[in-house]
Amino acid sequence: MDRDALADWYRSVRDLTERLAAPLSAEDQTVQSMPDVSPTKWHRAHVTWFFETFVLGEHAPGYQPVDEAYGYLFNSYYEAVGPRHPRPQRGLVTRPGVAEVGAYRAEVDARMADFLAEIDGGTLEKVGGLVQLGLHHEQQHQELLLMDIEHVLSTNPTRPAYLASSTQPGGPGPASEAPAWVEFEGGLVEVGAPAHGGFHFDNEGPRHRVWLEPFRLCDRLVTSGEWKAFIDDGGYVRPELWLSDGWHLVNAEGWDAPLYWQREPSGEWWHHTLMGTVAVRDAEPVCHVSFYEADAYATWAGNRLPTEFEWEHAAASAPIPARADEIRLHPKPATKGSGLGQLHDDCWQWTASAYRPYPGFEPAAGAIGEYNGKFMSNQMVLRGSCAYTPRGHARTSYRNFFPPHARWMLSGLRLADGGNP
């Protein structure tokens, strides 16, 4: 990527973060509603710290940080960089305030603009990949910013909207089309990002071969209407459907529906969304479910979750949709067509695969090597992308990962059948 294109992309990504934060008050941006959620203000500062620490701090001669304290406050998990404020206590950091974080972003942006304009071609070639990594990292946090503020606002007794929408769903909506199955022959297939196929995170490679038995995938995601049937059939009270750890959580946490769902005395289901609390629409994909819930549903349905390699092989021939909107506020119902639908732009999709390194994986040297590799334990892989994923950030080889109990992110599921998981 040449200098001008990189600078333009830098400004575009950084501007989107500020536009996503703009509807939120200073109070909204400071709250931390649970340990897994980070305040909006922290997201804005952390992605700025990333550029200041790993690009300017390491490659701009004589660089002096904007504020020495920010390295402690806004480091996330990089042990090699130094100590950091505990993650569960990020909501206690009332200072610097929202305006000061905005000034921090503006100052680092100005320094980055000067740095990119002044460095020679050799340095640009050396740091260009690092800047791209920082921009993809910021796009990840744009998605997290929306997931996190959805949780924050859901804890407010008035259940306010992040942003009202003229297309806000109302009423039960149309019935979903009956699902269809798409068959795949399997065999010896290649998975993983090509070494020279454009940007990818290190955990997406190396590209390698895996054997797949013949399998089938459902052509769309499981819908909210189908999940209601699971609930009505005792899905949350039948231990035979659940993995042991999941059954423990069902009872310990009192789960009886996806996160944000609530049943009215009339029997109608409502759920909190970025657009406020609205009626659950049967044709929309169910979202905010954990791996344990997804696995229990698949067992109830007489199917299973796909492996990440089945998902990637099946999705490899399907183009990623060219989305007009930079982000969306909510998943949409499937549109009937031939082949697989809803691979991207609606919900991240749980797979049956544990998050482990590919054969030959080696983390990068230094602190950047902590980006993905150190989390390859006690996590499950999700594939695709979701409504909150920024435009241009989705890839077929993308390996998202979360612990199996997590459900505040925009996660759903697609059923699989046959094969040899």
C-alpha positions in Angstrom: 0.0 0.0 0.0 1.5 3.4 -1.0 1.9 6.3 1.4 -1.2 8.3 0.3 -3.5 5.3 0.3 -2.3 4.3 3.8 -2.7 7.8 5.1 -6.2 8.0 3.6 -7.2 4.7 5.1 -5.8 5.7 8.5 -8.0 8.9 8.5 -11.1 6.9 7.4 -10.8 4.3 10.1 -10.0 6.8 12.8 -12.9 9.0 11.8 -15.3 6.1 11.9 -14.4 5.4 15.6 -15.3 9.0 16.5 -18.6 8.8 14.5 -19.6 5.6 16.4 -18.9 7.3 19.7 -20.7 10.5 18.8 -24.2 9.5 19.9 -22.9 8.7 23.4 -22.8 11.0 26.3 -19.7 11.3 28.5 -21.4 9.3 31.1 -22.3 6.6 28.5 -18.7 6.4 27.5 -17.3 5.9 31.1 -19.6 3.0 32.3 -18.3 -0.6 32.5 -21.3 -2.9 33.0 -19.3 -6.1 33.6 -15.6 -7.2 33.5 -15.7 -8.3 29.8 -17.1 -4.9 28.7 -14.8 -1.9 28.2 -16.0 1.7 28.4 -16.3 3.5 25.0 -13.8 6.0 26.2 -11.3 3.3 26.9 -11.7 1.8 23.4 -11.0 5.2 21.9 -7.9 5.6 24.0 -6.6 2.1 23.7 -6.5 2.0 19.9 -4.7 5.3 20.0 -2.2 4.0 22.5 -1.6 1.1 20.0 -0.4 3.5 17.3 1.6 5.6 19.8 3.3 2.6 21.3 4.0 0.3 18.5 4.4 2.7 15.5 5.5 6.0 16.9 7.2 4.8 20.0 9.3 2.2 18.2 9.9 3.9 14.9 9.8 7.7 15.3 13.3 8.9 16.4 13.3 10.5 19.9 9.6 10.0 20.3 8.1 11.2 23.6 4.6 10.0 24.6 1.7 12.4 25.0 1.3 11.3 28.6 3.4 8.7 30.4 0.4 7.6 32.5 -1.5 6.5 29.4 0.8 3.6 28.9 -0.5 2.2 32.2 -4.1 3.1 31.7 -4.7 2.0 28.1 -2.4 -1.1 27.7 -4.8 -4.0 27.3 -2.8 -7.2 27.8 0.7 -6.7 26.4 3.0 -8.1 29.1 6.1 -7.1 27.2 5.1 -3.4 27.2 4.7 -3.2 31.0 2.1 -3.1 33.8 -1.5 -2.0 33.2 -4.6 -1.0 35.0 -6.8 -4.1 35.8 -9.4 -4.8 33.1 -12.4 -5.2 35.5 -11.6 -1.7 36.8 -11.5 0.3 33.6 -14.9 1.9 34.4 -13.3 3.5 37.5 -11.0 5.6 35.4 -13.0 8.9 35.3 -9.9 10.9 34.4 -8.8 11.5 31.7 -12.3 12.4 30.6 -14.0 12.1 27.2 -12.7 15.4 26.0 -9.1 14.6 27.1 -9.3 11.3 25.3 -10.5 13.1 22.2 -7.5 15.5 22.5 -5.2 12.5 22.9 -6.6 11.0 19.7 -6.2 14.2 17.8 -2.6 14.7 19.0 -1.5 11.2 18.0 -3.3 11.5 14.7 -1.4 14.7 14.0 1.9 13.0 14.9 1.0 9.9 12.8 0.3 12.2 9.8 3.7 13.9 10.1 5.4 10.5 10.6 3.9 9.0 7.5 4.6 12.1 5.4 8.2 12.4 6.5 9.6 8.8 6.6 11.6 7.5 3.7 10.5 4.6 1.5 12.5 2.0 3.3 10.9 2.9 6.7 7.5 3.0 5.1 8.0 -0.5 3.8 9.1 -1.6 7.2 6.2 0.0 9.2 3.4 -0.2 6.6 2.3 -3.6 7.7 2.3 -2.5 11.4 0.1 0.5 10.5 -2.3 -1.9 8.7 -2.3 -4.2 11.7 -3.2 -1.1 13.9 -6.1 -0.2 11.6 -7.5 -3.7 11.6 -7.1 -3.7 15.3 -9.1 -0.5 15.5 -11.8 -2.0 13.3 -12.0 -4.9 15.8 -12.5 -2.4 18.6 -15.2 -0.5 16.6 -17.2 -3.7 16.6 -16.5 -4.3 20.3 -17.4 -0.7 21.0 -20.9 -1.4 19.7 -21.2 -4.7 21.4 -20.1 -3.2 24.7 -22.3 -0.2 24.6 -25.3 -2.5 23.8 -24.6 -4.3 27.1 -24.1 -1.0 29.0 -27.4 0.5 27.8 -29.2 -2.8 28.5 -28.4 -2.4 32.2 -30.1 1.0 32.3 -33.6 0.5 33.7 -35.0 2.7 30.9 -33.3 0.5 28.2 -32.3 3.5 26.0 -31.3 3.2 22.4 -27.8 3.7 21.2 -29.2 5.2 18.0 -32.8 5.3 16.9 -33.4 4.0 13.4 -36.1 4.8 10.8 -36.0 1.1 9.9 -36.4 0.0 13.5 -38.3 -3.4 13.5 -41.7 -3.6 15.0 -44.2 -6.4 15.4 -43.6 -10.0 14.8 -42.4 -9.6 11.2 -42.6 -12.1 8.3 -42.3 -15.8 8.8 -38.9 -17.3 8.0 -38.4 -19.4 4.9 -38.0 -23.1 5.6 -34.2 -23.9 5.7 -32.5 -25.9 3.0 -29.4 -28.0 3.2 -26.3 -27.5 1.0 -24.1 -30.5 0.4 -20.3 -30.6 0.2 -18.2 -33.5 -1.0 -15.4 -33.0 1.4 -12.0 -34.5 0.7 -8.5 -33.1 1.1 -8.9 -29.3 1.1 -6.8 -26.2 1.8 -7.7 -23.8 4.6 -6.1 -20.7 6.0 -5.1 -17.4 4.6 -2.5 -17.5 1.7 0.8 -16.1 2.7 0.7 -13.4 0.0 -3.1 -13.0 -0.3 -3.4 -9.6 1.4 -3.7 -8.7 5.1 -4.7 -11.3 7.6 -4.0 -11.8 11.3 -1.3 -14.2 12.2 -3.8 -16.8 13.6 -5.3 -17.2 10.1 -2.2 -19.0 8.8 -0.2 -20.9 7.8 -2.4 -22.2 5.0 -2.5 -26.0 5.3 -4.5 -29.1 4.3 -7.3 -30.8 6.2 -9.4 -33.8 5.4 -13.2 -33.4 5.5 -15.8 -36.1 5.3 -18.9 -35.3 3.2 -21.1 -32.8 5.1 -24.1 -30.5 4.8 -24.6 -27.0 6.0 -27.9 -25.2 6.5 -28.3 -22.4 4.0 -29.1 -19.8 6.6 -28.7 -19.1 10.3 -31.0 -20.4 13.0 -33.8 -17.9 13.5 -35.4 -16.4 16.6 -38.6 -18.1 15.7 -36.8 -21.5 15.7 -35.2 -20.6 19.0 -38.6 -19.9 20.6 -39.6 -23.5 19.7 -36.4 -24.7 21.4 -37.5 -22.7 24.6 -41.1 -23.9 24.4 -39.8 -27.5 24.2 -37.9 -27.2 27.4 -34.5 -26.4 25.8 -33.2 -24.7 28.9 -34.5 -27.3 31.4 -33.4 -30.5 29.7 -30.0 -31.5 30.9 -29.6 -34.2 28.2 -29.2 -31.4 25.6 -26.3 -29.7 27.3 -22.6 -30.1 27.8 -21.8 -30.4 31.5 -20.2 -26.9 31.8 -23.1 -25.4 29.9 -25.7 -27.1 32.1 -23.8 -25.7 35.2 -24.1 -22.2 33.8 -27.7 -22.6 32.9 -28.5 -23.3 36.5 -25.9 -21.0 38.1 -26.8 -17.9 35.9 -30.5 -18.7 35.5 -30.4 -18.7 31.7 -33.8 -19.3 30.1 -33.4 -17.4 26.8 -30.7 -15.6 24.8 -29.1 -12.6 26.4 -31.3 -9.4 26.3 -34.5 -11.5 25.8 -37.4 -10.9 28.1 -40.9 -12.4 28.1 -43.8 -10.1 28.6 -46.9 -11.3 30.6 -48.7 -11.6 27.3 -46.1 -14.3 26.3 -44.5 -12.1 23.7 -40.7 -11.9 23.6 -38.9 -8.6 23.4 -35.1 -8.0 23.3 -32.8 -5.1 23.8 -30.9 -3.9 20.7 -28.8 -0.9 19.7 -32.1 0.6 18.5 -33.7 0.1 21.9 -36.0 -2.7 23.2 -38.1 -4.1 20.4 -40.2 -7.2 19.7 -38.3 -10.3 18.8 -38.9 -11.0 15.1 -39.2 -14.6 14.2 -37.4 -14.4 10.8 -34.3 -12.7 12.1 -31.3 -14.8 13.1 -31.1 -15.5 16.8 -28.1 -13.7 18.4 -26.4 -13.2 21.7 -26.1 -16.9 22.4 -23.1 -18.7 23.9 -21.4 -21.7 22.5 -23.1 -23.8 25.1 -26.5 -22.6 24.0 -25.6 -23.1 20.3 -24.4 -26.6 21.0 -27.5 -27.5 23.0 -29.8 -26.2 20.3 -27.9 -28.2 17.6 -28.3 -31.3 19.8 -32.0 -30.6 20.2 -32.4 -30.2 16.5 -30.7 -33.5 15.8 -27.7 -31.8 14.1 -24.4 -30.3 15.2 -22.3 -27.2 14.8 -19.9 -27.1 11.8 -16.2 -27.2 12.3 -14.3 -24.1 11.4 -12.7 -25.9 8.5 -16.1 -27.0 7.1 -17.3 -23.4 7.4 -14.3 -22.0 5.6 -14.3 -24.6 2.8 -18.0 -24.0 2.2 -17.6 -20.2 2.3 -14.5 -20.1 0.1 -16.5 -20.0 -3.2 -19.0 -17.4 -1.9 -18.1 -13.7 -2.4 -18.2 -11.5 0.6 -21.1 -9.0 0.0 -20.2 -5.5 -0.9 -22.0 -3.7 1.9 -23.2 -0.1 1.4 -23.3 0.8 5.1 -20.2 1.1 7.1 -21.9 -0.8 9.9 -25.4 -2.0 10.6 -27.4 -1.8 13.8 -29.0 -5.2 13.7 -29.0 -8.5 11.8 -31.4 -9.0 9.0 -33.6 -12.0 8.0 -32.3 -14.3 5.3 -33.2 -13.6 1.7 -34.1 -16.8 -0.2 -31.6 -17.8 -2.8 -29.5 -20.6 -4.0 -26.6 -21.8 -1.9 -25.3 -20.5 1.4 -26.6 -17.2 2.8 -25.8 -15.1 5.8 -22.2 -16.0 5.8 -21.3 -12.4 6.6 -22.9 -9.2 8.0 -25.4 -10.7 10.4 -24.0 -12.8 13.3 -20.7 -14.3 14.1 -21.3 -18.1 13.9 -20.1 -20.5 16.5 -18.2 -23.6 15.3 -17.4 -26.8 17.0 -13.6 -26.0 16.8 -11.4 -25.1 19.7 -9.2 -22.1 19.1 -5.8 -23.7 18.6 -2.8 -22.9 16.4 -2.6 -24.1 12.8 0.3 -26.4 12.0 3.5 -24.3 11.7 2.0 -21.3 13.4 4.6 -19.0 15.1 3.7 -15.8 16.8 5.6 -12.7 15.8 8.6 -11.6 17.8 8.1 -9.1 20.6 5.0 -7.6 22.1 3.0 -7.8 18.9 3.3 -11.6 19.1 1.0 -11.4 22.1 -1.9 -10.3 19.8 -3.4 -13.7 19.2 -1.2 -16.6 20.1 -1.4 -16.3 23.9 -5.2 -16.8 23.9 -5.1 -20.2 22.2 -6.6 -21.9 25.3 -10.2 -22.3 26.6 -11.7 -20.5 23.6 -14.0 -21.6 20.7 -13.8 -20.3 17.1 -16.5 -18.2 15.5 -16.5 -17.6 11.7 -18.0 -15.0 9.4 -18.7 -11.5 10.5 -21.6 -9.6 12.0 -23.8 -6.5 11.5 -21.4 -4.5 13.7 -18.3 -5.5 11.7 -17.0 -2.5 9.8 -17.2 -2.6 6.0 -14.1 -4.1 4.5 -13.0 -6.0 7.6 -14.5 -9.4 6.9 -12.5 -12.3 5.5 -13.3 -15.9 4.8 -10.2 -17.0 6.7 -11.0 -14.8 9.7 -10.8 -16.7 13.0 -12.7 -14.9 15.8 -12.7 -16.5 19.2 -14.4 -16.2 22.5 -14.8 -18.3 25.7 -17.7 -20.7 25.4 -19.8 -19.0 28.0 -19.6 -15.5 26.4 -22.8 -14.1 24.8 -22.7 -10.3 24.9 -21.1 -10.3 21.4 -23.3 -10.6 18.3 -23.1 -14.4 18.0 -25.5 -16.9 16.4 -25.3 -20.3 14.7 -25.6 -22.3 11.6 -26.4 -26.1 11.7 -24.3 -28.8 10.1 -25.0 -32.4 9.4 -23.0 -35.5 8.3 -19.2 -35.3 8.2 -16.9 -36.3 10.9 -16.5 -33.4 13.4 
